[in-house]
């Protein structure tokens, strides 16, 4: 703690932001030492659980991070060639979260087309579907990390408390459903993004309709990465849907019908009939 205090004093000389960050780190470390580490003593690490279907599915479900990476990291551009005596190129870029209605084709120079060029905006705001897809991928990734910690280190606690398997089942069913919804919505949005960033944009460009002006669609960045994000979304939906059975087997719901059917016989035996 002496070193931390010295660090705080040195940080305070640099700036209040640095001092606040050091204080925050100290509080987090104290909280972890008080709450987390005593419970870690009860951990029973068993990496053999990775070979169990339930835990193995959790490992595969970490691939949700690839859905995040392929969608959230995309950057593309659309190029138009505009000729009015001479050929000029106008380029606009687009990226996540795909608010295309804020993307503009500007004139390459102020004197282009005699100064009559009107800025052209792309159509569509697809941020809601894209952001929901990304948010789900991140939350699922963090959930899988937490689930792996439980299954590898605290499986005995998981088995002793019946609420844990039931909670796991509910989360698995809901997550599989949201993967279906988000991937379907994102696939539809991706088709619209392709349409509004390709040759059809010329039809809405008034400056291209001026006499003596000719516009040609030159190129658009390949969207293979975005196509892969849809594929990863479908894969995650299948993984979570398939994992429902293995989570269900860990709950007491599977054996409950047998217990109900056996209870009259047990009652008769107890009565001596």
DOLUMDO-89099 format. One line per field, with one value per residue: x, y, z of N, C-alpha, C in turn; residue number from 1. Coordinates in steps of 0.2 Angstrom, whole numbers. Example, Ala and Ser with C-alpha at 12.3 -4.5 7.8 and 13.67 -1.06 7.14 Angstrom:
nx	(66/64)
ny	(-28/-11)
nz	(39/35)
cax	(62/68)
cay	(-22/-5)
caz	(39/36)
cx	(66/64)
cy	(-16/0)
cz	(39/39)
n	(1/2)
This chain:
nx	(4/10/18/8/2/13/13/1/3/14/6/-3/4/6/-7/-25/-33/-25/-22/-35/-37/-27/-32/-44/-40/-34/-45/-52/-43/-43/-56/-57/-48/-55/-67/-66/-54/-55/-66/-60/-52/-60/-60/-60/-50/-52/-48/-51/-65/-67/-68/-80/-97/-105/-97/-88/-95/-97/-84/-83/-93/-87/-83/-91/-84/-79/-89/-91/-79/-78/-89/-89/-76/-76/-72/-76/-77/-85/-84/-86/-85/-84/-88/-85/-80/-67/-62/-66/-63/-74/-74/-81/-82/-87/-93/-94/-106/-114/-122/-128/-134/-127/-116/-107/-105/-94/-89/-74/-65/-68/-71/-77/-87/-91/-93/-106/-109/-119/-119/-120/-129/-129/-141/-151/-151/-143/-139/-145/-148/-136/-128/-135/-132/-118/-118/-124/-115/-103/-108/-112/-99/-93/-101/-98/-85/-86/-95/-86/-76/-84/-88/-76/-69/-78/-87/-92/-100/-109/-116/-122/-131/-147/-153/-143/-141/-154/-155/-144/-150/-161/-154/-147/-157/-163/-153/-150/-162/-160/-149/-154/-164/-156/-146/-154/-160/-148/-143/-153/-151/-138/-140/-147/-137/-128/-135/-137/-125/-120/-121/-133/-134/-131/-143/-149/-142/-142/-133/-127/-136/-136/-134/-121/-114/-108/-109/-101/-102/-88/-82/-84/-80/-76/-87/-85/-81/-91/-101/-96/-98/-112/-112/-105/-114/-125/-119/-116/-129/-134/-125/-128/-142/-140/-134/-144/-150/-140/-138/-151/-151/-143/-152/-165/-177/-178/-178/-190/-203/-202/-201/-213/-221/-217/-220/-234/-232/-222/-228/-238/-230/-224/-236/-238/-245)
ny	(-6/6/8/10/22/31/30/36/49/53/52/62/73/73/74/76/66/55/52/49/37/28/28/21/9/4/3/-7/-18/-20/-24/-36/-44/-45/-51/-60/-68/-76/-85/-92/-101/-112/-118/-131/-137/-144/-149/-159/-158/-152/-161/-165/-165/-154/-144/-143/-138/-125/-120/-120/-111/-99/-94/-84/-72/-70/-67/-54/-48/-49/-41/-29/-24/-20/-10/-1/6/16/19/32/36/51/60/75/82/79/65/62/56/51/47/38/33/19/11/1/8/7/19/24/35/46/47/54/59/69/83/81/93/110/117/107/101/113/119/116/104/94/88/71/60/44/31/25/19/8/5/0/-14/-19/-15/-22/-35/-35/-32/-43/-53/-49/-50/-64/-69/-65/-71/-85/-86/-84/-95/-106/-104/-108/-121/-128/-125/-125/-135/-144/-136/-131/-143/-146/-136/-135/-124/-118/-127/-125/-111/-110/-117/-109/-97/-103/-106/-94/-87/-94/-91/-77/-77/-82/-72/-60/-63/-66/-53/-46/-52/-48/-34/-33/-37/-25/-15/-19/-16/-2/3/0/0/6/18/29/32/40/52/68/77/69/68/80/89/84/77/62/48/34/19/13/4/-6/-10/-27/-37/-48/-51/-47/-56/-67/-64/-66/-80/-84/-80/-89/-101/-100/-99/-112/-119/-115/-119/-133/-136/-135/-147/-154/-146/-147/-160/-160/-154/-156/-158/-168/-180/-178/-182/-196/-198/-193/-203/-214/-211/-215/-229/-230/-224/-234/-245/-240/-240/-253/-260)
nz	(0/3/-9/-18/-13/-15/-28/-31/-27/-36/-47/-45/-47/-61/-66/-63/-68/-70/-56/-52/-59/-54/-40/-42/-47/-36/-27/-34/-33/-20/-17/-25/-18/-6/-9/-20/-20/-8/-11/-22/-16/-14/-27/-38/-49/-65/-79/-87/-89/-100/-110/-109/-116/-113/-108/-118/-128/-123/-125/-139/-142/-139/-151/-154/-154/-166/-174/-169/-173/-187/-191/-184/-186/-200/-214/-228/-245/-258/-275/-287/-304/-312/-327/-336/-348/-343/-333/-317/-300/-287/-270/-256/-240/-229/-214/-199/-188/-199/-203/-216/-221/-217/-224/-237/-254/-260/-270/-280/-281/-278/-290/-297/-310/-314/-302/-299/-293/-282/-266/-262/-253/-246/-244/-230/-213/-204/-192/-180/-181/-184/-172/-162/-166/-164/-150/-145/-148/-141/-127/-127/-128/-116/-107/-110/-106/-92/-90/-93/-83/-72/-75/-76/-64/-53/-54/-45/-36/-45/-48/-35/-32/-38/-44/-53/-65/-70/-72/-81/-92/-95/-99/-110/-119/-122/-127/-139/-146/-147/-155/-167/-170/-171/-181/-192/-194/-196/-208/-217/-217/-221/-235/-239/-237/-246/-258/-257/-258/-271/-289/-290/-283/-292/-298/-289/-289/-292/-299/-308/-318/-325/-340/-351/-342/-336/-326/-319/-311/-301/-292/-277/-260/-257/-248/-241/-228/-220/-225/-219/-206/-205/-207/-196/-186/-189/-186/-172/-168/-171/-162/-149/-150/-151/-139/-130/-127/-120/-108/-103/-99/-88/-78/-66/-72/-82/-76/-68/-73/-72/-58/-54/-60/-53/-40/-35/-33/-24/-13/-11/-7/5/13/14/5)
cax	(0/15/20/2/1/18/11/-4/6/17/1/-6/8/5/-14/-30/-36/-20/-23/-41/-37/-24/-36/-49/-36/-33/-51/-54/-39/-45/-62/-56/-45/-60/-73/-65/-49/-57/-70/-56/-49/-64/-60/-57/-49/-53/-48/-55/-72/-67/-70/-88/-101/-108/-91/-85/-100/-95/-78/-85/-97/-82/-82/-95/-80/-77/-95/-90/-73/-79/-94/-87/-70/-76/-72/-76/-78/-88/-80/-89/-81/-89/-84/-88/-74/-62/-64/-64/-65/-76/-74/-84/-81/-93/-90/-99/-112/-117/-126/-126/-137/-123/-110/-108/-101/-92/-85/-66/-63/-73/-73/-79/-94/-92/-96/-113/-110/-122/-117/-125/-129/-131/-148/-152/-148/-144/-135/-149/-147/-128/-126/-138/-128/-112/-119/-125/-109/-99/-111/-111/-92/-91/-105/-95/-79/-89/-97/-80/-73/-88/-88/-69/-66/-83/-92/-96/-105/-114/-120/-125/-137/-151/-154/-138/-143/-160/-153/-140/-155/-165/-149/-145/-163/-164/-147/-151/-167/-158/-145/-159/-167/-151/-143/-159/-160/-142/-143/-157/-148/-132/-142/-149/-131/-125/-139/-137/-118/-117/-122/-140/-133/-131/-150/-152/-137/-145/-128/-126/-142/-135/-131/-114/-111/-109/-107/-100/-100/-82/-80/-86/-75/-79/-90/-84/-80/-98/-104/-93/-101/-118/-111/-103/-120/-129/-115/-118/-136/-134/-121/-133/-148/-138/-132/-150/-151/-135/-139/-157/-149/-140/-157/-169/-183/-178/-180/-196/-209/-201/-202/-220/-224/-215/-222/-239/-229/-218/-233/-241/-225/-224/-242/-238/-250)
cay	(0/12/9/13/29/35/31/41/56/55/53/68/78/73/76/73/60/49/50/46/30/24/27/17/2/2/0/-14/-23/-22/-27/-43/-47/-46/-55/-65/-73/-81/-90/-95/-106/-118/-120/-138/-136/-151/-148/-165/-156/-149/-166/-166/-161/-147/-139/-143/-133/-118/-118/-118/-105/-93/-91/-78/-66/-69/-63/-47/-45/-48/-36/-23/-22/-19/-4/-1/12/16/24/34/40/57/64/81/84/75/60/63/51/53/41/39/27/17/6/-1/4/8/24/26/42/51/46/59/59/76/85/81/99/115/119/101/102/121/121/114/97/94/82/65/56/37/30/20/19/1/4/-4/-21/-20/-14/-27/-41/-34/-32/-50/-57/-48/-53/-71/-71/-64/-77/-91/-86/-85/-102/-110/-104/-112/-128/-131/-124/-125/-140/-147/-131/-131/-149/-146/-132/-136/-118/-117/-130/-122/-105/-111/-119/-103/-93/-106/-106/-87/-85/-97/-88/-71/-78/-83/-66/-55/-65/-65/-46/-43/-54/-44/-28/-34/-36/-18/-12/-20/-13/5/5/-2/5/10/25/33/34/45/57/73/80/64/69/86/89/83/74/55/45/27/15/10/-1/-6/-15/-33/-38/-55/-52/-46/-62/-72/-63/-69/-87/-85/-80/-95/-106/-99/-101/-120/-122/-114/-123/-140/-136/-135/-154/-156/-142/-150/-167/-158/-152/-161/-158/-174/-186/-177/-187/-203/-197/-193/-210/-219/-209/-219/-236/-229/-223/-240/-249/-237/-242/-260/-263)
caz	(0/2/-16/-21/-11/-18/-35/-32/-26/-42/-52/-44/-50/-68/-68/-59/-72/-68/-49/-51/-61/-49/-35/-45/-47/-29/-25/-37/-31/-13/-18/-27/-12/-1/-11/-25/-18/-3/-14/-26/-12/-15/-34/-40/-57/-68/-86/-90/-90/-107/-114/-108/-121/-110/-107/-125/-132/-121/-129/-146/-142/-138/-157/-155/-155/-173/-177/-168/-177/-194/-193/-181/-189/-207/-217/-235/-249/-264/-280/-293/-309/-315/-332/-339/-351/-340/-328/-310/-296/-280/-266/-250/-236/-224/-209/-194/-187/-206/-204/-223/-222/-215/-229/-242/-260/-261/-276/-279/-280/-278/-296/-301/-313/-314/-295/-298/-290/-276/-262/-263/-247/-247/-241/-225/-207/-202/-186/-174/-182/-183/-165/-158/-168/-161/-143/-143/-149/-135/-121/-127/-127/-109/-104/-111/-102/-86/-89/-93/-76/-67/-76/-75/-57/-48/-56/-39/-34/-50/-47/-29/-32/-43/-48/-58/-71/-73/-75/-87/-97/-97/-103/-117/-124/-124/-132/-145/-149/-150/-161/-173/-172/-173/-187/-198/-195/-199/-215/-221/-217/-226/-242/-240/-237/-253/-263/-257/-259/-277/-294/-289/-280/-298/-300/-285/-290/-297/-303/-314/-323/-329/-347/-352/-336/-336/-320/-319/-304/-302/-287/-270/-257/-256/-242/-239/-221/-218/-226/-214/-199/-205/-206/-189/-182/-190/-182/-165/-167/-171/-157/-144/-150/-150/-132/-125/-124/-115/-102/-101/-96/-81/-74/-63/-76/-86/-71/-65/-75/-69/-51/-53/-61/-48/-33/-32/-31/-18/-8/-9/-3/12/16/15/1)
cx	(4/17/14/1/7/16/5/-2/10/12/-2/-3/7/-2/-19/-33/-31/-21/-30/-41/-33/-28/-41/-46/-35/-39/-53/-49/-41/-52/-61/-52/-50/-65/-71/-60/-51/-61/-65/-53/-53/-64/-57/-56/-49/-53/-50/-62/-72/-69/-77/-92/-103/-103/-88/-89/-98/-89/-79/-89/-93/-81/-86/-90/-78/-83/-94/-84/-75/-84/-91/-81/-70/-76/-72/-77/-81/-85/-85/-84/-86/-85/-88/-82/-68/-65/-61/-67/-68/-77/-77/-83/-86/-90/-96/-100/-116/-123/-125/-129/-133/-116/-112/-103/-100/-89/-77/-63/-68/-75/-76/-86/-96/-95/-103/-114/-113/-120/-122/-124/-132/-138/-147/-148/-149/-140/-139/-148/-140/-126/-129/-134/-122/-113/-120/-119/-104/-102/-111/-104/-90/-95/-101/-89/-81/-91/-91/-77/-77/-88/-81/-67/-72/-89/-96/-101/-111/-119/-124/-131/-141/-153/-149/-139/-149/-159/-149/-145/-158/-160/-148/-151/-164/-159/-148/-156/-164/-153/-149/-161/-161/-147/-148/-159/-154/-141/-147/-154/-142/-134/-144/-142/-128/-129/-138/-130/-115/-120/-129/-139/-133/-138/-152/-147/-140/-139/-126/-131/-141/-132/-124/-110/-113/-106/-106/-98/-93/-81/-83/-81/-79/-81/-90/-84/-87/-102/-102/-97/-108/-117/-109/-110/-124/-125/-116/-125/-137/-130/-125/-139/-146/-136/-138/-151/-146/-136/-146/-155/-146/-146/-161/-176/-183/-180/-187/-202/-208/-202/-209/-224/-223/-218/-228/-237/-226/-223/-236/-236/-224/-230/-242/-243/-247)
cy	(6/13/13/20/33/36/36/48/58/56/60/74/79/76/73/67/54/47/47/38/26/23/21/10/0/-1/-6/-19/-25/-26/-35/-47/-49/-51/-61/-71/-78/-87/-94/-101/-113/-121/-127/-139/-143/-149/-154/-163/-154/-154/-168/-162/-154/-142/-138/-138/-126/-116/-116/-112/-98/-90/-86/-72/-65/-66/-55/-44/-44/-43/-29/-20/-20/-12/-4/6/11/21/25/38/45/60/69/85/80/71/62/57/54/47/43/32/25/12/5/6/5/12/27/33/47/51/50/58/67/77/84/87/104/117/113/103/109/123/120/107/98/87/77/61/49/36/24/21/12/0/0/-11/-23/-20/-20/-34/-41/-35/-39/-54/-56/-51/-60/-73/-71/-70/-83/-92/-87/-93/-107/-110/-108/-119/-132/-130/-125/-130/-143/-142/-131/-137/-149/-142/-133/-130/-116/-120/-127/-115/-105/-113/-113/-99/-96/-105/-99/-85/-88/-93/-81/-71/-78/-76/-61/-57/-64/-57/-43/-46/-50/-37/-28/-33/-29/-14/-13/-16/-5/8/3/3/9/17/30/36/40/51/62/76/75/65/76/85/89/80/67/52/37/24/12/4/0/-11/-21/-34/-45/-56/-51/-52/-67/-71/-66/-77/-88/-85/-86/-101/-106/-101/-109/-122/-121/-118/-131/-141/-137/-142/-156/-152/-145/-156/-166/-156/-158/-162/-165/-180/-184/-181/-194/-203/-197/-200/-215/-217/-213/-226/-235/-228/-230/-245/-246/-239/-249/-264/-268)
cz	(0/-5/-19/-19/-14/-26/-36/-31/-33/-47/-52/-47/-58/-70/-64/-62/-70/-61/-48/-53/-57/-43/-36/-45/-40/-26/-27/-34/-23/-13/-20/-22/-7/-3/-16/-22/-13/-6/-19/-23/-13/-22/-34/-47/-59/-76/-90/-92/-97/-112/-114/-113/-119/-110/-114/-129/-130/-124/-136/-147/-141/-145/-159/-156/-162/-177/-175/-172/-184/-196/-190/-184/-196/-209/-224/-238/-255/-269/-286/-298/-313/-320/-335/-342/-349/-334/-321/-305/-289/-276/-259/-246/-231/-220/-204/-190/-193/-205/-211/-224/-220/-219/-235/-248/-261/-267/-275/-278/-280/-285/-301/-304/-313/-307/-294/-295/-283/-272/-262/-256/-249/-243/-236/-219/-204/-196/-180/-175/-181/-176/-161/-160/-164/-153/-141/-143/-143/-129/-121/-126/-120/-105/-104/-107/-95/-85/-89/-86/-71/-68/-75/-67/-52/-50/-50/-36/-39/-49/-40/-28/-39/-47/-53/-64/-74/-76/-81/-93/-100/-102/-110/-122/-126/-129/-138/-149/-152/-155/-167/-175/-175/-180/-193/-199/-199/-206/-219/-222/-222/-233/-244/-241/-244/-258/-263/-258/-266/-282/-294/-286/-286/-299/-296/-285/-295/-301/-309/-319/-327/-336/-348/-347/-336/-330/-321/-312/-306/-298/-280/-266/-256/-249/-239/-231/-218/-219/-221/-207/-199/-204/-199/-184/-183/-186/-175/-163/-166/-164/-150/-144/-149/-142/-127/-123/-119/-108/-99/-97/-89/-76/-71/-67/-80/-82/-68/-67/-72/-62/-50/-54/-56/-41/-30/-30/-25/-12/-6/-5/4/16/17/11/-4)
n	(1/2/3/4/5/6/7/8/9/10/11/12/13/14/15/16/17/18/19/20/21/22/23/24/25/26/27/28/29/30/31/32/33/34/35/36/37/38/39/40/41/42/43/44/45/46/47/48/49/50/51/52/53/54/55/56/57/58/59/60/61/62/63/64/65/66/67/68/69/70/71/72/73/74/75/76/77/78/79/80/81/82/83/84/85/86/87/88/89/90/91/92/93/94/95/96/97/98/99/100/101/102/103/104/105/106/107/108/109/110/111/112/113/114/115/116/117/118/119/120/121/122/123/124/125/126/127/128/129/130/131/132/133/134/135/136/137/138/139/140/141/142/143/144/145/146/147/148/149/150/151/152/153/154/155/156/157/158/159/160/161/162/163/164/165/166/167/168/169/170/171/172/173/174/175/176/177/178/179/180/181/182/183/184/185/186/187/188/189/190/191/192/193/194/195/196/197/198/199/200/201/202/203/204/205/206/207/208/209/210/211/212/213/214/215/216/217/218/219/220/221/222/223/224/225/226/227/228/229/230/231/232/233/234/235/236/237/238/239/240/241/242/243/244/245/246/247/248/249/250/251/252/253/254/255/256/257/258/259/260/261/262/263/264/265/266/267/268/269/270/271/272/273)
